[in-house]
Amino acid sequence: MSALLLDGERVAARVRAEVAGRVAALRARGVSVGLGTVLVGDDPASARYVAMKHEDCAEAGISSVHEHLPASATQADVEAAVSRLNADARVDAYLVQLPLPAGLDEERVLCAVDPAKDVDGLHPMNLGRLVMGRPGPLPCTPAGIVELLAAYDVAVEGRHVVVIGRGLTIGRPLALLLALKRRGCNAAVTVVHTGVDDLGELVRQGDIVVAAAGRAGLVTPDMVKPGAAVVSAGTSWEGRRLVPDVEESVAEVAAWITPRLGGVGPMTRAMLLRNTVLAAERGALGAASGAGSS
């Protein structure tokens, strides 16, 4: 068996085109769409990732506002940047690029973000909406994974999904999302991590496996049920090479698999654009409702 590649680049291009159409529709009504970013320090990977987001915005017709603070920025400096974006009418949604330099309280910073402008869907209020199955911005990588599976007609409803990793940005919210009774989800979900003794046995039970542990080559062919769908959402660096959680040889066992590059990453960025235009649409709807009631 040779697995079908889950091409995130292809699906993300479709999402970006959809977003561009919605941005154009808002512009025709006199509504601009804006994304903001906060970058603290000069970490090359973080800086490049933020730059890519702004490039995506330009392609979709979304304007962008950037706050770049030095690595020496204090907690008060970062929270002041957050306050500025909260108040900036040009910005419909924004993010604080993580990780922050040592000594800064990431949780305090994230909690200071206006939930209505939380493009990453990680504010406690928005995570609470996800727990309750209420509308709100979805965390970008989990939403991107669900979109990618649906694009390739991978059956999720009623299937067993094993999520490896319990992190705040992928593992935990993905498990919550997949368990919801909604189209493309409604699965039985098991969350495991690298600290369990019988990891291989548990992973082999999955019809779908999502690896989000950030440990290179964690998932090997003997851990995968033949015919399963395998998504590598975690990566780590080996020198200057980005390595996924899933060994490439898993493709000989799985029916679907993400490529080493161009799988989940492009989907995450595409979902960020979708969350941005959703925030703008909600803002425009709220403004119209307010004008109508005055």
N, C-alpha and C positions, 0 to 999 in steps of 0.2 A: 504494500500500500504506500502511496505517496500522497501526502496531505495537500488539500487545496489551500492556497495561501489566502488568509484574511487580509486583503490589501487595504490598509487604512488610508493610504494616500488617495486611492480612487474614491472611497466613500467620503472622505473628508472634503474632496473637491466638490462633490455633489452638495454637501452641507454648506460649504462656503458660497456656492452659487445660490442656494436657497436663501441664505442670509443676505446676500447682496440684493436679491430681489425685494426682500422685506425692507431693507434699508432704503432702497430706491422708492418704495411705496410711501415710507414715512417722509422722505425728503419732498415728495410731491405734495404732501400735506403741510410742508413748512417745518417739519420736525427733523432736526439733526440727531445723529447717534454718536456718542462718544465713550471711549474706554480710557480709563486711567490706570497707571502703573506706578508703584513705588519700589525703587531698587536702593538698597542700602549697601554700600561698599562696591567693590570692583571684581567680585568673583567672576571669572570668565564664562563659566557655564550659565550662571544666572543672567549675566549681561546679554549673552547671546540669545537666551530663551526669551528675555523681554524684547529684544530687538526683533525676533521672529514674530512675536505677537503684534508688534506695531506694523510690521510688513503685511501680516494677514489683514489687519484693520484697513490699511491703505487699499488693498486689493478689493475689499468688500465695501468700500466707501464710508468706513467708520473713521471719524477723527480720533486723535489720541492725545492724551495729556500725560506727561511723564515727570515724576519727582525723583531725582537722583540725589541721594544723600551720601556723604562720605562714610567710610567704615568707622570713623570716630564719632558718628552721630549718637546722641544720647537717647534714652527712652522718650524723653520729652520732645526731642527733635522729630522722632519717628511718629509719635502720636500727633504732633502738630501737622505733619504732612497728611496724615489720615484725616484730620479735621478739615484741612483745606479741601481735600477731594470730596468729603461728605457735603461740603457747602457749595461746591463748584457746579453750577447749573449746566456746564458743558459736558459733565461726566455723568453718564447713566449708570455705569458700573465700573468697578476697578478692583485691583488686586494688589496685595503686598507680596512681593516675590520672596519666597522662603528658600533656604533657611536664612534667618537674620544672623548678623555677626554675634559672636559669643558675648554674653552679658546683657543682651536685650531679651525682654519677656515677650515671646511670640504670642502667647495666649492673650495677654493684655492688649497687644496691638490688634489681633484679629477680632477681639470683642469690641474694639472701638470703631470698627467698620460699620457703617450704616447697613443694616440687613437688606434694605431695598437696593443697595448698590453692591452687594456681595456677589461678584461674578463667579467666585470659586464655589459658592454654596456651602461654605464651611463655618459660617457664623452659627453659634449655638441655636439661635432662633430658626435658622433655615434647616439645620440638622434636625431640630425638633419637628419641623414641618415634614421632613422626610420620614421620620419615625411614625408620624401620625397619618402618612399618606396624603398630606395636604399639598396644594400647589405651591411651588417656590423654586428658586434656582437649584438645580441638581449639581452635585459635585461633578466636575468636568470629566475626569477620567472614568468613573463609573458610568456616567451617561454615555460616554463615547464607546465603551465596551458593549453596552446594550445595543446601541445603534449599529455597531459593526457586526454583531451576531445576527441582528435582524436583516441586515443588508445581504447576508449570505444564506438566509433561510435556515439558520441553525435553530432547531427547535429548543426552546427554553422552558416553555410552560409545562409544568408537571414533571420536568426532568430534575436530575440531581446535579447541582452545581457545587463544586468544591473550590473554595476561595482560600488560597494560601497567603496568609498575611492579615494582620488585624489593624493596620495603620489607619490614621484618621482621614487621609486623603483618598485611599483606594479601598482597602479591605473591608473596613467596617461599613462605610456608606454603600459600597457595592452589594454587600450581603443584605442590607436593609432594602435596597432598591429591587434586587432580584426576587425577594420574597413577597413584594407587594402584589396584590391582585390587580394587575394591569397588563396591557398588551405587551408582549415581548419579555415579560417577567413571570411571576406566579410559579416560581421554582421551589423545590426543596433545597435549602442551602446549608452547607456545612462549612464552618470557618475553622481552619487549622493554622498552625504556625510551626516554626522550626524547632520549637521546644518540646513537641510531642514525640513520644517514643515510636509510635507506629505510623509515622507520616506517610510512608509509601503505601501501606495498606489502605489508609483512609483516602488518599488521592486516587487510587485505582478504582474507587467506587464511583467516581464522578463521570457523568455523561459529558460534562463541561468542566474544565479545570482552568482557573484563573490564578496565575502565579504572580504575587505582588509582595514578595518578601525582600527583594533587593539583594539576593544571593546568587551569584553567577552559577549557571548550570545546575541549579537545585533540582529541577524536574528532569528525570532521565527516562528513557523508553520503558524500562521495567515498571515504572510507577504509573503508567498511563493505560487505561482501558482501550483496547483496539476499537477504532472508530469514534473516539471521543473528539471533542473540539477543545483545543488548548490555546489559551491566550496568555502571552507573556506581558504582564504590565509592570513588572519590576526589572530594574536594570542596575548595574554597578560598573565601575571602571576597572579595567585591567590595563594599567599604564594609560595610554591615550585611546584605548579601544573600549567602546561601550558594549557591554556583554549582557544578554538577557538572562532571566531566571531559568529559561527552558533550553535544554540542549537541542541543537539543530537536528540531531538524529531522531528526536521524537517524531519528526515528520514521517518517519517510516511506519509509525504505529497509529498516529492520529488520522482522523478524516479531514480536519480543518486545523490550521495552525497560523499564528501570526508570524510574519517574517522577522528577521533579526532587527532590521530597520524598516520604518514605514508601516508599523502596525498600529499600536495604541497611541503613540506620540502625536501623529497628525490628527487623530480623533479628539484628543484632549484639547488641542488648540482650536479645532472646529467648534467644539461644544462651548468653549469660552466665547467665541463670536456669537453663537446662538443665544447664550445667556445674556450677552450685552444687548442684542436687539430685542430680546424679550423684556428686559428692564426698560428699554426705551418705549416699547409698545405699552407696557403697564403705566409708565409715566404719562404718555400721551393720552391714554384712556382716562387716567385720573384727572388730568388737566381739563379734558373735554367735559367730564362729569361735573367738575367744579365750576366751569364756566356756565354749564347748563343750569346749575342750581342757583346762580347769582341773579 
